[in-house]
Every structure is written in structure tokens, then in C-alpha cells.
Amino acid sequence: MQPQSIPPWLQDWLDNRGGYLIGNMRTGRPNFRFFSLGNTLACLFGLLSPPQQRALFRLVLHNRSALIARMPMRIRHPPLSTEEWRHGTGSDPKNWPGKYHNGGHWPCLFWSLAWAVVLHQQRHPRGDPALMAAMQELLEEGYGLQRQKLPRQQWAEYFDGPTGTWVGQQSRTYQTWTVVGFLLLHQVMRLDASAVELIDLDSQPGRQGPMSTKKPRP
């Protein structure tokens, strides 16, 4: 990897103890963008070790204003712009920086982060109490934002802008994944946090997550 391929925003983005899975590897030019869905699902399904999961949580906290903002959460960061936008999106006006798949805010993505945090708390209660308390505060804030805004804004598909304040220019309303994402979030935030066991591969008889240290059950 050539040093000049490292983008200038990366050091501030990572801070001192943050970490994440980058988009993809190319010869000498990795894609350093952050993809919310891939990272949260990797955490949720145990592709990241417990310390790596906590590094991801620290990254989200450190970049809270960008990833959570006024509608959790942003689909990717940073959005493509200028020549990258023209080449990467084919000059697609729907994908202006901060819109749609080019950095828009999709409420349906927030549930997977919440479930990953709750599952981590249950499996590793002594890992980093201060970090997990801060993550719980973040989840409460995001839950409150969605509960307040989504019914009023007709369960919009995605939100535009750097903070996700505005309903997306081409957003569809009453979207199934928006509603289901909030219901999954509500389940662990207000109804029954033990529901995360349904998606915990290590807790299923005869199955193991990739990072599991448990022996298979007979």
C-alpha cells in the first residue's frame, strides 16, 4: 500500500483506539470509506473479536455527529464528491454527496448497531463499562430521534444532507425496511433485550459464530 493512498481524513476519523472494516482492497489503493451495514453486521454475527467490536463502537462514538446526527444512521462515510462522484456514480444526480446511497441517512440501518451493542453487553459485561454506557446513551438518543420523527415523516426511506435532517429528495414513504428496522430497535430498547439471542450464532445448538471459542454442543 502506497502512503499517498491514505486519505487525509483517516487519522481524525480513527482517533486513537477506533477501528473498522474498510470497503474493499485493491492493489495499492484500498477503499477506506466506512460502510455502516457491513461493519455493524460483521460485529453482530461475530466476524469481529470482542476487542475489535469495542474499537468499532469507539469509532461510532468519535464520529457521532457524522454517523448518527439527526437521523441514525449514515449509510457510508465520506460521501464521494467532485471527480470521485463523477466516476464512481456515473454523475448520477440521485447520488449527490450526502444523498441516497452516497452518504444519505437510512433509519433502517440503526437496528443492527443497537443489536450488536446489546449482544456485546450481554456476552462481555466487563469489557469496557464506560464505553458501553456511552454507547447505551447513543442508542437512547437515536431511538428517541426515530420514535419522534419517523411516524411524523411517514416512515421515509432515507434522509438527505450532512445531518440527515431532511426527508430524501427521492425517498419513498411507508417503507417496509424503515418500519421493520424501527420495530427491531424498539424490541431491544423497550420490550425484551434478550431477543438478541435469536441472532446470536453462539447461542444456537450445534452452531458457532466465526469468532467463537466455545466447543460444539453434542
Steps between C-alpha positions, in 0.01 A plus 500: 500500500641838399497768774351753260192277468408571865237777500560809716177452698591153625707587808237728655230249405675213680610700805733297727310177566234477234485238227280368219494277194582699186288468189731291285864440414652588165864473405667792673174697535263378772152649523510663843134603508289383792198284408248489786312184409805280441670613820199467728405158363860381528486602864157345556589164347836466673735567208672749731659393826375671821789753505441574131130553570585751770735677258207531260280640777768756585516600134123556490513706821791707373313572175159530659413829331568353155357148539205557736422871465126576472399166344703193577674384308715602205541225242866579422769755573634711349271564204662508158549849357645684198685264262441198724127566485505533123696179449352299787133578440497577129402860586175366646303802635321271745837431662624852570729505807292438812203358307356154443777235486773764490493585869126529565354408839298179507299436820475129419875462570489601865347180635806290413729731699260488795477121494881473473545723805238318707642158406852615589380630838338169577798288398780727628361702792846588635664591171493881533214627720561868424497439125185291514323759716581762238372268227178446692455877519556522125240229437248680720556822309462326165190314614343824618573672170344220297196466724434873473570552130415184307120485562473874436698470178309197376774241554718649230753282323806720550602853602726747319771741604804490729285453810209303351253774591295504179293222350684370194422671173397167345405328822202266493263510797365216715798283408498146639867502600460832682207369703659161569832660593326715761302203635824303544654800674194539724512132588843516666469856632160472666355149490748216544875537454544121516354488147857545372556132582291420192784626283791390722652205315695390808177450692343274239536123556755351262602836354792730564594851400834544318670654805357254752726323750226267616514130433218360285209364695433129473 
